[in-house]
Amino acid sequence: MNPRPDSVAGLTEALRGDGYLADRGLATAAYVALSLDRPLLLEGEVGVGKTEIAKALARVLGRRLIRLQCYEGIDTHQALYEWDYARQLLQIRALSERDLADDSAVDALFGPAFLLERPLLDAVRAGDSAVLLVDEVDRADDEFEAFLLELLSDFAITIPEIGTVAAERPPLVVLTSNRTRELHDALKRRCLYSWVGYPDTERELAIVRARIPGVDERLARKVVAAVQRLRDLDLVKAPGVAETLDWVATLAAVGATGPEGFDAATIEDTIGAVVKDHDDLAVVRERVHELAAGGAPYVPRSG
């Protein structure tokens, strides 16, 4: 592991050196989570960097990243551990009748050699040498959220056949949510909280420079200005920072290396890198000339 930064400014600079530009509020929340061994809950729109900060923290701290991707229907076995039933069956077939009569041989079938670790058990055993990312926790159901709350309280797991596994010090835990549903207050109280919003123009430009070195400054400014205007439209899925980076990379791939390449035809050809909904495409295609010209931001009409 790398030494932990000794201040918010130190963590901010470490993250910046890794290409992640955290604002002071987010960097402060991450630093306090590290200092107090508290989980960090990040909410915000899709594509604003919630998952990326967990990856960046793992790199700058020199810790292993363990990721649990949540989804509808996930259960505790898929998150904790499972028994390797195929290997157990092969072992049973290899045992003689005399072996099967021996209780110790049967007990060995439920020993560590046949245990498949899933992310949460892996994180408990790794302790503070890991960063545990619980991604899109809002996609899991209420029962799984309640189980997760219990785990985060003591970081100990009881496996009936083996015993209790506990972390001496917990890993750094980062939970993310896109707010597809409201999380329970009990989970929020257990965590430190930070809202990750869309960056302003200058911060987004700095992110583009950091993540895509050598990008033409004038092209980057035109792309960022266009994305900022798109967020003012009434789109079903507003573009995040991830889409901004995708658009810049796409433009470079098709040879648009300068601001003159950001014309209406090129925007129409590449808009799929930043707009990911059919209805939104129809809205944006009516404005490609405005985007190319760098016109004034769109202001929704009242009424």
N, C-alpha and C positions, 0 to 999 in steps of 0.2 A: 504493500500500500504506500501511497505517497503521503507526505505530511499534510494534515488538514490545514487549509488557509486559516490564519488567525484573526481575520476581520472580514467584514462584508466587502470592503474594497478589494481585499486579497482574493476572495472567491470570485468577485466580478471580473477581475483581471485574468484569473486562471481560466474562467469560462470563455472570456474574450479570446484568449490565446488558443483555445480549442475551436474557435469559430462560432461560439454561441454568445450573442449579445443580450444579456439579461438586463432589464431595467432594475432600478434600485429596490423597488418593492419585492420583486421576484427573488433577487439575489439575497435580500434580507431574510425572506421566508426560508429559503434553502439553507442559509447559514445557521439560522436558529434551529431548524430541523436537525441539522448535523450536531449542533452543540447540545441540544436537549434530548437527543434520541427520540424525536417525535416524528410520526408520519407526516408527509406533506401532501395535501390534497390540492390539485390544480384543476380549475374549471375554466372553460373558455370555448370559443368557437373552434371548429375543425381547422387544422392546419396552421395554428399560431405558435407551435413549438412546445407543447406540453410534454409530448413523448420525448422530444429531442433533448430537453434539459436533463432528463434522467440518464440518457446515454452520455451526454457531455459530463455530468457529474461523475459517472462511473469512470470515464477516461481520466479526468483531471485528478481524481482521488486514487487512481490506480486500483480500483475495485472491479470485481466481476459483476457484470450486469445480468440479472435474472429477471426474465420477463414473463408475466402471466397475462395473457390476452383474454379478457373476459368476453363472453358472448351469452346470448339467451340460452338457458338450459344448462350452463356449466354447473357441475356439482363438486362436492368436496373431494371425491376420489380423483377427479381429473386435475384438481389443483394441488392436492396433498401427496398422495401416493397410491399405487396400485400394486397388486401381486402379479408377478410374471407367470400367469397360469400355464402358458405354453411350456416354459422351462420346468415348472413343477410337474406337469404331466409326463414330460420326458424323464424326469428324475424318478418318478413313481414307477414307470415302466422298467427302468434300469435296476430298481431295487428288487431283491429276492423276497420271498414270503417271510423268511427269517428276519430280514431287515425291517419289513413292514410291521412285524410284531414288536419291534423295539421302539418304544415311545420317543427316544431321542432322535431316531432317524426320521420319524414323522414330524417331530417338532422342528427339525432342521429345514423342512420344506417351507416354513414360515420364518426363516431367518433373513439376515441382511443380504445374503447372496441372491435371494429371489425377490427382493424389494425394488420396485421401480419408483425412484424419486420423481415427483412432480415439482413445479416451481416453488411452492410454499415450503415443503419439507427441505428442499435444497437450500432455500434462503435461511431457514432456521439453523441448519447445520453450518452454513457459511458464516452466519453472524455478521459482525461489522467489517468483514472482508468483501461484502457484496452490497450492491444497490438493487433493491427489489422494486421493479416497475409493475404495478397493477394497472394495466391499461384498459381504459373505457369501462370502469367499474359500473357505470350507469347502465350498461347492457346486461349485467347479471340481475338475478331476481332478488327479492327481499330476503329469502332464506340464506342465500349465499352471502349477502351483505352482512347479515347478522353473524354468520360464522366468521367472516373476515374481521368483524369488530372484536370478537372474542380472541382471535389469534393475535391481533395487534395489541391487545391489552397485556399479554404475558409472554408472547413468542415462545410457546411451548406446545408440543404436539405429542399426544399419547397414542402409541401404536400398541393395541392390546397384546399382540404376540411378542413384542420386543421390549416395550417400556416407554418411558417419557423421554423425548428429545427436546432439550431447551437450549436457547442461545445464551451465551454468557453476556454478550452485548448484542442488541438487535441490529440488523442491517439498516441502512438508510432506505426508507420506504417512500416511494413516490406513487401516488394514486392519481389517475387522470379521469376526467369526466367531460363529455360533450353536452351534458344536460339533456339527454333524451328523456330522462325522468329525474325527479327530485330525489336526492339521496336523503337518508334518514338523519335526523339531528344528532343521534347518538354517534354515528360515524363521523360526522363533521366535528363534533366536540372533541373526539379523540385525536383529531388531526390539526395541524396548522393549515391555514387556508390562504390561497392566492388566486386571484382572477387574472388570467392571461388574455389580454385583449389584442386587438390589431395594433401594430406599431404606427407611429406617425411617419411622415414621409422620410425624414432624415434618418430615423432609426432603421426603416425598411431598406433604404439605400445602403446603409452601413452593413446590414445583414447580407445584402446581395454582394457587396464588395468582399465580405469575409468568406462567403460560401462559394463564390465564383470568381476567383482571382483572375485579374487581367481583363475583366469585362469592360467594354467601352463605357465610360462614365456618362456620356450623353445618351446612349441607348438605354442604360440602366435607369436614368432619370425619366425617360419617356415611358418605359415599362411601368415603373413604380407609380408615376402619375396616373397612368391609365388604370392600373389596378385599384388605386385609391378612389378613382371616380366610379369604377364598377361597384365598389362597396357601398356607394351612395344610392345605387339603383335598387329597386325592389326585387332583388333576385331570390330565387328559392334557395340557392346555395352560393353565398357570397365567397369569393376567392380568399384563401388564406395566404400566409407567407410562403407556404410550400408551393402553391400555384404560381406565385410570383417567380420563385426560383426556377420552376419548371418552364415558365414562359421564356425567361432569359436564356435558359439552356436550349430550348427548342429553336429560338430565333438564331442562336449561334449555329445550331445544327443545319439550318437551311441557308446559312450564309449571310444573315442579316447582322453584320458586325458593327454597323454604325447607325446613327439616328436616321439617316436617309433610308435605311432598310425597314424602318418601322412605318410603312405606308399602309393604306387601307387594304390593298390586296394581300399583303403579308399578314396583317392582323387577321383578316378573314380566314386565311389558310391555316393559321396557327392558334386560333382562339380556343380550340379544343384542349390546349394545354392548361388553360386557366378557367374556362367555363365548362362545367361537367353536368349540365342539365339541359334537356332539349328545349324546354320553354325559355330558359335563360338565354340560350343561343339565339333564339328568335329576337329577343329584346336587344341583345348586345349587337347583333348584326345590323340593326337599324342605326347604330351609333359608331360604326367603324371609322367613318370619316372624322367624326368629332374626336375620337380617341387618337387617330393619326395626327390630327392638327394640334392636339394638346389643348383643346378648348376648355372653357370654364367647367368646373365640376357640376354635375347634374344636381339640381335641387328639386325634390318631389313637390308637385303642385298640391296645395291644400284642397280639401273637398273632393 
